[in-house]
Amino acid sequence: MRIYFDMCCLKRPFDDQAQPRIHLESEAILAVLGAPADRVEFMRGIALDLENEQNPLPQRASKVRQWLEALPTLDTPDELLRARTAELMTLGLKNFDAFHLACAELGSADVFCTCDDRFLAVTTRFAAHLKVRITNPTDLAKEVFL
């Protein structure tokens, strides 16, 4: 299964773990990141690198950079990436959300994983227009391990 985690997933393990939902999502993300290579393949789009460089918390950015550097960067033609990002923005996605989703689609991801409820709601409404399945970390972990 080819997986694209958006940045909110990669930063989730650094959020306040006292909140049950955040703790569950963090555990799910870390479990999937540790899944055997014969079950999962992670994808890294340039949107991840760009967004991580904008992280104002150096320790978080550094840890996420370590995860990202272990993955090959997708080779997506700039003109296709720009065009698909613009299309996705017309559906109501914010610029970075559209950019991440375009990276995942052009990289032929099977699943795009996010913790963002707004993103999940928008993409659910427009699922027929997307080229990748959208899910949350807990549902993804169930799929990978059950």
MDAnalysis code that builds the backbone (N, CA, C; Angstrom):
import MDAnalysis as mda
import numpy as np

u = mda.Universe.empty(438, n_residues=146, atom_resindex=np.repeat(np.arange(146), 3), trajectory=True)
u.add_TopologyAttr("name", ["N", "CA", "C"] * 146)
u.add_TopologyAttr("resid", np.arange(1, 147))
u.add_TopologyAttr("resname", ["MET", "ARG", "ILE", "TYR", "PHE", "ASP", "MET", "CYS", "CYS", "LEU", "LYS", "ARG", "PRO", "PHE", "ASP", "ASP", "GLN", "ALA", "GLN", "PRO", "ARG", "ILE", "HIS", "LEU", "GLU", "SER", "GLU", "ALA", "ILE", "LEU", "ALA", "VAL", "LEU", "GLY", "ALA", "PRO", "ALA", "ASP", "ARG", "VAL", "GLU", "PHE", "MET", "ARG", "GLY", "ILE", "ALA", "LEU", "ASP", "LEU", "GLU", "ASN", "GLU", "GLN", "ASN", "PRO", "LEU", "PRO", "GLN", "ARG", "ALA", "SER", "LYS", "VAL", "ARG", "GLN", "TRP", "LEU", "GLU", "ALA", "LEU", "PRO", "THR", "LEU", "ASP", "THR", "PRO", "ASP", "GLU", "LEU", "LEU", "ARG", "ALA", "ARG", "THR", "ALA", "GLU", "LEU", "MET", "THR", "LEU", "GLY", "LEU", "LYS", "ASN", "PHE", "ASP", "ALA", "PHE", "HIS", "LEU", "ALA", "CYS", "ALA", "GLU", "LEU", "GLY", "SER", "ALA", "ASP", "VAL", "PHE", "CYS", "THR", "CYS", "ASP", "ASP", "ARG", "PHE", "LEU", "ALA", "VAL", "THR", "THR", "ARG", "PHE", "ALA", "ALA", "HIS", "LEU", "LYS", "VAL", "ARG", "ILE", "THR", "ASN", "PRO", "THR", "ASP", "LEU", "ALA", "LYS", "GLU", "VAL", "PHE", "LEU"])
u.atoms.positions = np.array([
    [0.854, -1.172, 0.000],
    [0.000, 0.000, 0.000],
    [0.906, 1.245, 0.000],
    [0.679, 2.108, -0.972],
    [1.455, 3.352, -1.070],
    [0.734, 4.449, -0.279],
    [1.415, 4.993, 0.727],
    [0.802, 5.938, 1.672],
    [1.476, 7.298, 1.593],
    [0.649, 8.332, 1.564],
    [1.126, 9.707, 1.674],
    [0.539, 10.278, 2.961],
    [1.392, 10.557, 3.944],
    [0.979, 11.241, 5.163],
    [1.083, 12.733, 4.922],
    [0.056, 13.501, 5.270],
    [0.222, 14.948, 5.180],
    [0.975, 15.430, 6.422],
    [1.318, 16.702, 6.449],
    [2.165, 17.211, 7.522],
    [1.492, 17.140, 8.888],
    [0.173, 17.300, 8.937],
    [-0.470, 17.228, 10.261],
    [-0.291, 15.838, 10.866],
    [-0.229, 14.797, 10.047],
    [0.038, 13.450, 10.566],
    [1.466, 13.344, 11.094],
    [2.400, 13.862, 10.336],
    [3.801, 13.749, 10.744],
    [4.117, 14.573, 11.989],
    [3.333, 15.611, 12.229],
    [3.539, 16.429, 13.428],
    [2.690, 15.967, 14.608],
    [1.713, 15.106, 14.377],
    [0.784, 14.682, 15.427],
    [1.476, 14.074, 16.656],
    [2.519, 13.258, 16.503],
    [3.158, 12.694, 17.698],
    [3.779, 13.744, 18.632],
    [3.898, 14.977, 18.172],
    [4.470, 16.045, 18.988],
    [3.403, 16.904, 19.648],
    [2.132, 16.624, 19.377],
    [1.037, 17.388, 19.967],
    [0.759, 16.905, 21.387],
    [-0.129, 17.594, 22.090],
    [-0.478, 17.298, 23.478],
    [-1.112, 15.912, 23.585],
    [-0.369, 14.968, 24.133],
    [-0.816, 13.578, 24.206],
    [-1.840, 13.332, 25.307],
    [-2.165, 14.357, 26.094],
    [-3.181, 14.208, 27.142],
    [-4.584, 14.116, 26.549],
    [-4.739, 14.581, 25.328],
    [-6.039, 14.500, 24.659],
    [-6.187, 13.121, 24.018],
    [-7.228, 12.378, 24.365],
    [-7.368, 10.992, 23.877],
    [-7.306, 10.854, 22.355],
    [-7.978, 11.714, 21.628],
    [-7.959, 11.595, 20.166],
    [-6.544, 11.770, 19.632],
    [-5.834, 12.760, 20.135],
    [-4.467, 13.018, 19.670],
    [-3.571, 11.840, 20.006],
    [-3.732, 11.285, 21.194],
    [-2.930, 10.130, 21.596],
    [-3.200, 8.932, 20.673],
    [-4.457, 8.647, 20.401],
    [-4.802, 7.525, 19.508],
    [-4.234, 7.727, 18.110],
    [-4.402, 8.933, 17.579],
    [-3.876, 9.202, 16.240],
    [-2.355, 9.107, 16.214],
    [-1.705, 9.605, 17.251],
    [-0.244, 9.521, 17.325],
    [0.224, 8.075, 17.329],
    [-0.412, 7.251, 18.153],
    [-0.044, 5.838, 18.209],
    [-0.278, 5.148, 16.866],
    [-1.380, 5.487, 16.217],
    [-1.676, 4.894, 14.911],
    [-0.618, 5.293, 13.883],
    [-0.246, 6.555, 13.867],
    [0.760, 7.045, 12.910],
    [2.100, 6.371, 13.159],
    [2.521, 6.331, 14.414],
    [3.812, 5.711, 14.728],
    [3.810, 4.222, 14.394],
    [2.692, 3.556, 14.623],
    [2.595, 2.130, 14.281],
    [2.707, 1.924, 12.775],
    [1.997, 2.742, 12.005],
    [2.050, 2.609, 10.546],
    [3.449, 2.942, 10.037],
    [4.073, 3.987, 10.604],
    [5.449, 4.318, 10.200],
    [6.406, 3.157, 10.465],
    [6.108, 2.355, 11.480],
    [6.947, 1.214, 11.814],
    [6.514, -0.091, 11.166],
    [5.508, -0.042, 10.307],
    [5.005, -1.257, 9.655],
    [6.065, -1.840, 8.720],
    [6.036, -3.150, 8.531],
    [6.997, -3.794, 7.632],
    [6.889, -3.263, 6.201],
    [8.023, -3.189, 5.536],
    [8.093, -2.649, 4.173],
    [7.266, -3.460, 3.177],
    [6.982, -4.721, 3.490],
    [6.164, -5.500, 2.561],
    [4.680, -5.132, 2.661],
    [4.311, -4.337, 3.669],
    [2.918, -3.907, 3.836],
    [2.690, -2.474, 3.371],
    [3.692, -1.620, 3.565],
    [3.520, -0.203, 3.265],
    [4.728, 0.375, 2.533],
    [4.446, 1.381, 1.748],
    [5.490, 2.167, 1.096],
    [5.084, 3.624, 1.287],
    [5.972, 4.419, 1.842],
    [5.654, 5.814, 2.111],
    [6.141, 6.697, 0.973],
    [5.392, 7.756, 0.754],
    [5.701, 8.674, -0.327],
    [6.071, 10.034, 0.240],
    [6.959, 10.713, -0.446],
    [7.420, 12.041, -0.028],
    [7.311, 12.998, -1.207],
    [6.364, 13.917, -1.095],
    [6.224, 14.949, -2.107],
    [6.946, 16.210, -1.670],
    [7.234, 17.074, -2.624],
    [7.957, 18.300, -2.288],
    [7.145, 19.201, -1.371],
    [5.835, 19.013, -1.329],
    [4.999, 19.800, -0.417],
    [5.379, 19.531, 1.033],
    [5.746, 18.297, 1.343],
    [6.143, 17.958, 2.708],
    [7.420, 18.686, 3.111],
    [8.400, 18.674, 2.222],
    [9.659, 19.360, 2.517],
    [9.432, 20.854, 2.707],
    [8.677, 21.444, 1.818],
    [8.420, 22.879, 1.877],
    [7.670, 23.262, 3.152],
    [6.625, 22.517, 3.485],
    [5.860, 22.835, 4.682],
    [6.687, 22.610, 5.949],
    [7.491, 21.556, 5.961],
    [8.315, 21.293, 7.145],
    [9.345, 22.411, 7.355],
    [9.875, 22.952, 6.292],
    [10.845, 24.048, 6.419],
    [10.211, 25.293, 7.034],
    [8.907, 25.399, 6.985],
    [8.201, 26.548, 7.555],
    [7.805, 26.321, 9.012],
    [8.128, 25.148, 9.558],
    [7.780, 24.832, 10.945],
    [8.575, 25.738, 11.887],
    [7.895, 26.502, 12.739],
    [8.607, 27.409, 13.647],
    [9.244, 26.704, 14.852],
    [8.989, 25.416, 15.007],
    [9.550, 24.667, 16.138],
    [10.693, 23.777, 15.633],
    [11.929, 24.189, 15.855],
    [13.084, 23.489, 15.273],
    [13.186, 22.005, 15.626],
    [12.840, 21.630, 16.865],
    [12.948, 20.217, 17.246],
    [11.969, 19.353, 16.452],
    [10.747, 19.850, 16.280],
    [9.752, 19.099, 15.495],
    [10.192, 19.014, 14.040],
    [10.625, 20.132, 13.506],
    [11.055, 20.161, 12.101],
    [12.213, 19.198, 11.879],
    [13.124, 19.144, 12.825],
    [14.282, 18.266, 12.696],
    [13.874, 16.789, 12.690],
    [12.990, 16.402, 13.591],
    [12.548, 15.002, 13.650],
    [11.775, 14.624, 12.384],
    [10.874, 15.505, 11.957],
    [10.119, 15.222, 10.733],
    [11.072, 15.156, 9.539],
    [12.072, 16.030, 9.491],
    [13.061, 16.004, 8.405],
    [13.774, 14.658, 8.372],
    [14.091, 14.092, 9.548],
    [14.730, 12.770, 9.595],
    [13.834, 11.714, 8.965],
    [12.541, 11.755, 9.308],
    [11.606, 10.798, 8.695],
    [11.560, 10.993, 7.188],
    [11.472, 12.247, 6.764],
    [11.347, 12.544, 5.338],
    [12.594, 12.150, 4.553],
    [13.765, 12.401, 5.131],
    [15.005, 12.103, 4.417],
    [15.195, 10.617, 4.161],
    [14.493, 9.783, 4.902],
    [14.577, 8.339, 4.693],
    [13.746, 7.881, 3.492],
    [12.969, 8.806, 2.928],
    [12.069, 8.464, 1.819],
    [12.553, 9.091, 0.522],
    [12.361, 8.395, -0.587],
    [12.712, 9.016, -1.872],
    [11.694, 10.108, -2.220],
    [12.176, 11.182, -2.814],
    [11.292, 12.270, -3.229],
    [10.640, 11.905, -4.559],
    [9.341, 12.137, -4.636],
    [8.623, 11.882, -5.879],
    [9.100, 12.833, -6.960],
    [9.213, 12.330, -8.151],
    [9.601, 13.160, -9.286],
    [8.334, 13.520, -10.055],
    [7.777, 14.670, -9.728],
    [6.537, 15.101, -10.382],
    [6.815, 16.356, -11.194],
    [6.438, 16.344, -12.470],
    [6.665, 17.522, -13.310],
    [5.956, 18.759, -12.745],
    [6.703, 19.862, -12.656],
    [6.170, 21.087, -12.065],
    [4.868, 21.551, -12.702],
    [4.781, 21.479, -14.026],
    [3.572, 21.985, -14.688],
    [2.343, 21.142, -14.343],
    [2.516, 19.834, -14.231],
    [1.407, 18.964, -13.836],
    [1.023, 19.207, -12.382],
    [2.024, 19.383, -11.540],
    [1.784, 19.630, -10.124],
    [1.041, 20.953, -9.917],
    [1.472, 21.989, -10.616],
    [0.791, 23.296, -10.516],
    [-0.655, 23.202, -10.999],
    [-0.842, 22.545, -12.135],
    [-2.186, 22.454, -12.720],
    [-3.132, 21.668, -11.813],
    [-2.671, 20.537, -11.288],
    [-3.545, 19.733, -10.431],
    [-3.813, 20.440, -9.109],
    [-2.818, 21.120, -8.561],
    [-3.015, 21.887, -7.330],
    [-4.089, 22.944, -7.546],
    [-4.027, 23.650, -8.665],
    [-5.022, 24.684, -8.975],
    [-6.415, 24.072, -9.111],
    [-6.517, 22.925, -9.776],
    [-7.810, 22.237, -9.904],
    [-8.389, 21.892, -8.542],
    [-7.544, 21.343, -7.675],
    [-8.000, 20.934, -6.348],
    [-8.419, 22.134, -5.501],
    [-7.783, 23.259, -5.701],
    [-8.162, 24.463, -4.964],
    [-9.554, 24.938, -5.371],
    [-9.959, 24.669, -6.601],
    [-11.305, 25.056, -7.030],
    [-12.382, 24.243, -6.315],
    [-11.995, 23.111, -5.723],
    [-12.938, 22.294, -4.956],
    [-13.107, 22.810, -3.531],
    [-12.285, 23.780, -3.152],
    [-12.389, 24.346, -1.812],
    [-11.254, 23.973, -0.887],
    [-10.227, 23.324, -1.415],
    [-9.073, 22.969, -0.589],
    [-8.141, 24.170, -0.442],
    [-7.547, 24.298, 0.733],
    [-6.542, 25.336, 0.949],
    [-5.307, 25.009, 0.117],
    [-4.448, 26.016, -0.102],
    [-3.314, 25.842, -1.011],
    [-2.384, 24.686, -0.630],
    [-1.935, 24.592, 0.635],
    [-1.038, 23.488, 0.998],
    [-1.761, 22.153, 0.952],
    [-3.033, 22.114, 1.338],
    [-3.795, 20.865, 1.257],
    [-3.879, 20.387, -0.190],
    [-4.185, 21.296, -1.080],
    [-4.266, 20.950, -2.505],
    [-2.900, 20.507, -3.034],
    [-1.851, 21.193, -2.606],
    [-0.486, 20.872, -3.026],
    [-0.112, 19.459, -2.575],
    [-0.387, 19.128, -1.311],
    [-0.111, 17.773, -0.805],
    [-0.907, 16.725, -1.582],
    [-2.181, 16.990, -1.777],
    [-3.029, 16.025, -2.474],
    [-2.573, 15.824, -3.917],
    [-2.167, 16.903, -4.571],
    [-1.655, 16.791, -5.941],
    [-0.380, 15.943, -5.968],
    [0.498, 16.140, -4.992],
    [1.719, 15.315, -4.904],
    [1.354, 13.832, -4.760],
    [0.411, 13.552, -3.874],
    [0.002, 12.164, -3.646],
    [-0.609, 11.554, -4.900],
    [-1.483, 12.308, -5.554],
    [-2.119, 11.790, -6.769],
    [-1.096, 11.540, -7.878],
    [-0.239, 12.511, -8.118],
    [0.739, 12.369, -9.199],
    [1.785, 11.310, -8.885],
    [1.957, 11.003, -7.603],
    [2.868, 9.932, -7.207],
    [2.196, 8.572, -7.135],
    [0.929, 8.518, -7.515],
    [0.149, 7.270, -7.526],
    [0.001, 6.638, -6.141],
    [-0.260, 7.464, -5.147],
    [-0.527, 6.940, -3.810],
    [-1.837, 6.155, -3.825],
    [-1.900, 5.148, -2.990],
    [-3.151, 4.421, -2.803],
    [-4.040, 5.140, -1.797],
    [-3.378, 5.734, -0.804],
    [-4.119, 6.377, 0.272],
    [-3.394, 7.640, 0.727],
    [-4.178, 8.645, 1.052],
    [-3.692, 9.912, 1.603],
    [-4.226, 9.981, 3.018],
    [-3.343, 10.132, 3.988],
    [-3.750, 10.109, 5.392],
    [-3.610, 11.490, 6.011],
    [-4.661, 11.914, 6.734],
    [-4.666, 13.217, 7.381],
    [-5.421, 13.161, 8.704],
    [-5.088, 14.077, 9.593],
    [-5.811, 14.256, 10.866],
    [-6.776, 15.433, 10.769],
    [-6.756, 16.132, 9.664],
    [-7.493, 17.383, 9.488],
    [-8.965, 17.100, 9.147],
    [-9.862, 17.375, 10.093],
    [-11.288, 17.105, 9.894],
    [-11.884, 17.915, 8.740],
    [-11.467, 19.166, 8.593],
    [-11.978, 20.004, 7.502],
    [-11.578, 19.409, 6.147],
    [-10.313, 18.999, 6.049],
    [-9.820, 18.383, 4.820],
    [-10.596, 17.105, 4.516],
    [-10.808, 16.286, 5.535],
    [-11.570, 15.050, 5.350],
    [-12.988, 15.339, 4.861],
    [-13.627, 16.374, 5.411],
    [-14.990, 16.719, 5.000],
    [-15.033, 17.179, 3.548],
    [-14.117, 18.047, 3.162],
    [-14.097, 18.549, 1.782],
    [-13.822, 17.412, 0.807],
    [-12.830, 16.591, 1.117],
    [-12.479, 15.525, 0.180],
    [-13.542, 14.427, 0.122],
    [-14.288, 14.237, 1.183],
    [-15.393, 13.272, 1.152],
    [-16.465, 13.740, 0.168],
    [-16.761, 15.035, 0.205],
    [-17.763, 15.593, -0.720],
    [-17.339, 15.467, -2.178],
    [-16.029, 15.531, -2.430],
    [-15.532, 15.544, -3.806],
    [-14.741, 14.289, -4.157],
    [-15.010, 13.187, -3.471],
    [-14.242, 11.951, -3.661],
    [-14.221, 11.489, -5.116],
    [-15.289, 11.709, -5.840],
    [-15.351, 11.277, -7.244],
    [-14.353, 12.034, -8.125],
    [-13.893, 13.190, -7.667],
    [-12.953, 14.010, -8.433],
    [-11.498, 13.749, -8.046],
    [-11.286, 12.852, -7.094],
    [-9.941, 12.601, -6.593],
    [-9.394, 11.290, -7.137],
    [-8.066, 11.205, -7.191],
    [-7.398, 10.026, -7.725],
    [-6.716, 9.209, -6.630],
    [-7.059, 9.502, -5.375],
    [-6.483, 8.804, -4.229],
    [-7.555, 8.735, -3.141],
    [-7.520, 7.676, -2.374],
    [-8.466, 7.525, -1.273],
    [-7.954, 8.292, -0.059],
    [-8.850, 8.989, 0.635],
    [-8.486, 9.789, 1.809],
    [-8.959, 9.058, 3.061],
    [-8.109, 9.046, 4.085],
    [-8.479, 8.403, 5.348],
    [-7.803, 9.110, 6.511],
    [-8.149, 8.671, 7.716],
    [-7.524, 9.204, 8.924],
    [-6.572, 8.144, 9.486],
    [-5.700, 8.526, 10.418],
    [-4.683, 7.582, 10.909],
    [-5.225, 6.332, 11.588],
    [-6.285, 6.453, 12.380],
    [-6.781, 5.268, 13.082],
    [-7.394, 4.256, 12.110],
    [-8.119, 4.732, 11.115],
    [-8.679, 3.828, 10.120],
    [-7.559, 3.202, 9.275],
    [-6.540, 3.986, 8.969],
    [-5.408, 3.448, 8.207],
    [-4.695, 2.356, 8.987],
    [-4.457, 2.571, 10.267],
    [-3.779, 1.557, 11.094],
    [-4.580, 0.262, 11.125],
    [-5.892, 0.368, 11.244],
    [-6.741, -0.832, 11.226],
    [-6.560, -1.579, 9.916],
    [-6.531, -0.839, 8.835],
    [-6.384, -1.450, 7.508],
    [-5.024, -2.128, 7.344],
    [-3.988, -1.490, 7.823],
    [-2.631, -2.032, 7.673],
    [-2.419, -3.274, 8.535],
    [-2.978, -3.261, 9.749],
    [-2.658, -4.319, 10.699],
    [-3.726, -5.370, 10.901],
    [-4.937, -5.166, 10.392],
    [-5.986, -6.173, 10.582],
    [-6.266, -6.949, 9.325],
])
